[in-house]
Amino acid sequence: MYSKNEEKELKLEFWRKLHNRTRRIPGQRGKAKAWIGDKTGIKGVDLRFDVSRKKIIVALEINIKFEERRLMIYEKLEAAKNIFENEFGEPLIWDFAYEKEHKQEVCRVYKQMEGDYLVSEQWPAIFNFMIDKMLRMEKAFKEVQDYLKYDELGKG
Protein backbone atom coordinates (compact mmCIF):
# COMPACT_ATOMS: atom_id res chain seq x y z
CA MET A 1 0.00 0.00 0.00
CA TYR A 2 1.24 3.46 -0.84
CA SER A 3 0.82 6.68 1.10
CA LYS A 4 -0.94 9.53 -0.72
CA ASN A 5 2.40 11.26 -1.31
CA GLU A 6 4.07 8.08 -2.58
CA GLU A 7 1.17 7.43 -4.92
CA LYS A 8 1.24 11.01 -6.18
CA GLU A 9 4.99 10.82 -6.85
CA LEU A 10 4.69 7.46 -8.61
CA LYS A 11 1.85 8.79 -10.74
CA LEU A 12 3.89 11.85 -11.76
CA GLU A 13 6.90 9.65 -12.53
CA PHE A 14 4.73 7.32 -14.61
CA TRP A 15 3.50 10.18 -16.82
CA ARG A 16 7.01 11.68 -17.07
CA LYS A 17 8.48 8.36 -18.17
CA LEU A 18 5.70 7.85 -20.72
CA HIS A 19 6.27 11.35 -22.07
CA ASN A 20 10.00 10.69 -22.38
CA ARG A 21 9.37 7.27 -23.95
CA THR A 22 7.41 8.92 -26.78
CA ARG A 23 10.63 10.63 -27.91
CA ARG A 24 11.73 7.25 -29.29
CA ILE A 25 8.74 6.79 -31.58
CA PRO A 26 9.93 6.59 -35.19
CA GLY A 27 9.66 9.98 -36.86
CA GLN A 28 9.73 11.96 -33.60
CA ARG A 29 13.44 12.85 -33.94
CA GLY A 30 13.88 13.13 -30.18
CA LYS A 31 10.77 15.26 -29.63
CA ALA A 32 7.96 14.06 -27.37
CA LYS A 33 4.85 12.88 -29.22
CA ALA A 34 1.97 15.33 -29.16
CA TRP A 35 -1.20 13.22 -29.03
CA ILE A 36 -4.47 14.41 -30.53
CA GLY A 37 -6.09 13.96 -27.11
CA ASP A 38 -9.03 16.30 -26.64
CA LYS A 39 -8.24 18.33 -29.76
CA THR A 40 -10.04 16.00 -32.16
CA GLY A 41 -11.97 18.80 -33.83
CA ILE A 42 -15.24 17.38 -32.51
CA LYS A 43 -16.47 18.81 -29.22
CA GLY A 44 -16.92 16.07 -26.65
CA VAL A 45 -14.96 13.46 -28.61
CA ASP A 46 -11.56 12.73 -27.08
CA LEU A 47 -8.75 10.22 -27.37
CA ARG A 48 -7.82 9.16 -23.84
CA PHE A 49 -5.44 7.18 -21.72
CA ASP A 50 -7.14 5.81 -18.62
CA VAL A 51 -4.87 4.12 -16.09
CA SER A 52 -5.72 2.51 -12.78
CA ARG A 53 -4.45 -0.07 -10.33
CA LYS A 54 -6.22 -2.82 -12.32
CA LYS A 55 -6.25 -1.89 -15.99
CA ILE A 56 -4.80 0.33 -18.66
CA ILE A 57 -7.16 1.70 -21.33
CA VAL A 58 -6.62 3.52 -24.62
CA ALA A 59 -9.96 4.91 -25.79
CA LEU A 60 -11.91 7.06 -28.12
CA GLU A 61 -14.43 8.59 -25.75
CA ILE A 62 -17.64 10.47 -26.49
CA ASN A 63 -18.37 12.44 -23.33
CA ILE A 64 -21.07 14.88 -24.42
CA LYS A 65 -23.40 15.72 -21.54
CA PHE A 66 -26.55 15.47 -23.68
CA GLU A 67 -27.32 11.79 -24.10
CA GLU A 68 -29.14 12.15 -27.42
CA ARG A 69 -26.19 13.90 -29.07
CA ARG A 70 -23.69 11.53 -27.44
CA LEU A 71 -25.54 8.46 -28.72
CA MET A 72 -25.98 9.98 -32.19
CA ILE A 73 -22.20 10.35 -32.57
CA TYR A 74 -21.65 6.86 -31.15
CA GLU A 75 -24.13 5.38 -33.64
CA LYS A 76 -22.33 7.15 -36.50
CA LEU A 77 -19.03 5.75 -35.28
CA GLU A 78 -20.56 2.31 -34.94
CA ALA A 79 -21.85 2.57 -38.54
CA ALA A 80 -18.20 3.04 -39.56
CA LYS A 81 -17.03 0.19 -37.30
CA ASN A 82 -15.49 -1.89 -40.10
CA ILE A 83 -13.49 1.07 -41.41
CA PHE A 84 -12.43 2.09 -37.88
CA GLU A 85 -11.37 -1.40 -36.79
CA ASN A 86 -9.67 -2.16 -40.12
CA GLU A 87 -7.60 0.99 -39.74
CA PHE A 88 -6.91 0.17 -36.08
CA GLY A 89 -5.82 -3.32 -37.08
CA GLU A 90 -7.75 -5.42 -34.58
CA PRO A 91 -11.16 -5.66 -32.90
CA LEU A 92 -12.02 -3.13 -30.20
CA ILE A 93 -14.42 -3.05 -27.25
CA TRP A 94 -17.53 -0.98 -28.09
CA ASP A 95 -19.52 0.35 -25.11
CA PHE A 96 -22.29 2.92 -25.51
CA ALA A 97 -22.84 3.13 -21.74
CA TYR A 98 -19.40 3.03 -20.15
CA GLU A 99 -19.54 4.25 -16.55
CA LYS A 100 -16.47 6.18 -15.46
CA GLU A 101 -15.07 6.35 -11.94
CA HIS A 102 -17.28 9.26 -10.84
CA LYS A 103 -20.50 7.73 -12.21
CA GLN A 104 -20.29 9.77 -15.43
CA GLU A 105 -21.69 7.81 -18.37
CA VAL A 106 -19.83 8.09 -21.68
CA CYS A 107 -19.57 6.13 -24.91
CA ARG A 108 -16.24 4.42 -25.45
CA VAL A 109 -14.43 2.44 -28.09
CA TYR A 110 -11.30 1.07 -26.50
CA LYS A 111 -8.57 -1.48 -25.96
CA GLN A 112 -7.46 -2.50 -22.48
CA MET A 113 -4.86 -4.59 -20.73
CA GLU A 114 -4.53 -5.73 -17.15
CA GLY A 115 -1.91 -3.84 -15.23
CA ASP A 116 -1.11 -1.54 -12.34
CA TYR A 117 0.37 1.79 -13.34
CA LEU A 118 1.95 2.19 -9.90
CA VAL A 119 4.15 -0.90 -10.33
CA SER A 120 7.25 0.40 -12.09
CA GLU A 121 8.29 -3.10 -13.22
CA GLN A 122 5.17 -3.13 -15.42
CA TRP A 123 5.91 0.24 -17.04
CA PRO A 124 7.80 -1.04 -20.11
CA ALA A 125 4.88 -3.31 -21.12
CA ILE A 126 2.31 -0.64 -20.22
CA PHE A 127 4.13 2.06 -22.20
CA ASN A 128 4.46 -0.21 -25.23
CA PHE A 129 0.74 -0.97 -25.06
CA MET A 130 -0.29 2.66 -24.58
CA ILE A 131 1.90 4.05 -27.35
CA ASP A 132 1.06 1.34 -29.89
CA LYS A 133 -2.68 1.47 -29.27
CA MET A 134 -2.87 5.28 -29.20
CA LEU A 135 -0.98 5.58 -32.48
CA ARG A 136 -3.47 3.12 -33.98
CA MET A 137 -6.43 4.90 -32.35
CA GLU A 138 -5.36 8.24 -33.81
CA LYS A 139 -4.94 6.69 -37.25
CA ALA A 140 -8.37 5.04 -37.10
CA PHE A 141 -9.99 8.24 -35.82
CA LYS A 142 -8.50 10.31 -38.64
CA GLU A 143 -10.06 7.88 -41.11
CA VAL A 144 -13.60 8.63 -39.81
CA GLN A 145 -13.14 12.15 -38.42
CA ASP A 146 -14.81 14.04 -41.29
CA TYR A 147 -17.73 11.59 -41.33
CA LEU A 148 -18.29 12.10 -37.58
CA LYS A 149 -18.11 15.90 -37.91
CA TYR A 150 -20.88 15.97 -40.49
CA ASP A 151 -24.22 15.92 -38.61
CA GLU A 152 -27.76 15.57 -39.90
CA LEU A 153 -28.00 19.31 -40.65
CA GLY A 154 -24.84 19.28 -42.72
CA LYS A 155 -22.86 21.15 -40.06
CA GLY A 156 -19.82 19.88 -38.17
N, C-alpha and C positions, 0 to 999 in steps of 0.2 A: 504494500500500500504506500502511496506517495502522499506527502504533505501537499497542501495547496501551492506553496512556493515551488516545491520540487516539480509538481505537475506543470505549473506555469512555465518554468524554465525548460523542461523537456519539450513542451509543446512549441515554444519559441525556437528551440534548437532543431526540432523536426522540420519546421517550415523554412528555417535558414538553410538547412542541409538540402532540402528539396530544391529550393531556389538556386543554390550553388550547383546542384546536380544538373539542372537544366542547361547550364553553360556548355555541357558536353554533348548536347543533342546535335546531330549532324546539321550543318548549315548555320549554326548559331555563332560560330567564330568567337567563342569565349564570352559572348553576351548571354545574360539570363533570358530564358524564353518568356515572352509576354503572351499569356494566354488570352483568349477572347473573353472568358469569364462572363461578366454581366454586361459586356458591351457587344451584344449579339446583333444590335440594330432592331430588336423586337422587344418592346417594353414587357417586362415580366417573364422573359425567356432567358435563362442563364445556363452557362456551363459551370458545373460545380465539382469541387472535391469535398467529400464529406468523410471525415475520419473519426473513429471512436475507439474504444477499448476492445470492441468485438469485430468491427468490420471497416473496410475501406471501400468507398464508393466514388465512382466517376460517373457524373450524371448530366443529362440535359434536363433541366427542371423548368416547369411552367408554374410560376408562383403568383399568378394574377389573383387578386382578392376576389373578384367577381367570378363565381363558379361557372356561369354560362359562357363567359369569354374564355376562361381557362380551359374548359372542356372542348370548346370549339377549336382552339388551337391544337389541343391534344388529338382530337379526331382528325384534323388535317395532317398532323404528323403521322398518325397511325395509318392514314390512307397512303402515305409515302413510305410505309414500313419497309417494303422490299428494297427500295432505292437506298434508304437510310442504312439498313443492316448490310446491304451489299457493299456500300462504301465503307462502313465500319469494319467489315470483314468477318463478322461472327454474330450470332444471335445475341440479343439484349433482353433485359427484363423490362417489360412495359407495365406501368402501374398508374392508372388514372386517379387513384385515391391513396397516394403515399402519405402517411402521417409522420411528420417530422417530430423531433424531440419535444417541441413546445406545443404540441397538438395542432400545429398548422397543417392543413391539408393542401398538398400540391400534386401535380402530375409529374411523373418522372419516367425517363427512359434511361437505364443505367446498367453498369457492370459493377460487380462487387467481388471482393475477396475477403476471407477471414484474416484477421490480423489485429494487432494492438499497436497503435501508433506511438505509445509510450515505451515500447520495448525496442531499444536501439539496435539490437541484433536483427530485428525484422526489417529495419529501414531499407537495406538494399533491395529486398524483394518488393517491399511496398512502393518505393520510389520507381522501380522498373515498371510495376503495374500501373501506377498513377500516370507516369509520363506516356507510356505506350497507349493506354486507353484514352487519355485526353487528346493526344495527337489524332487518334482515330475519330474521336467524338467531334472534334473541330472540323475535320475533313468531311465527315458525314453531315454535320450541320450545314456547312457551306453548300453542300449539294442540294439541300431543300430550303435554304434560307429565303430565297425570293418567293417561293411557293407559299411559305408560312406567312410572309409579310402581306401578301395579297389577300385581303378579306373579302367578304361577300359584297361590299360596296365598291370594291375596286380601289380601296385605299390601303396603304400599309400601316 
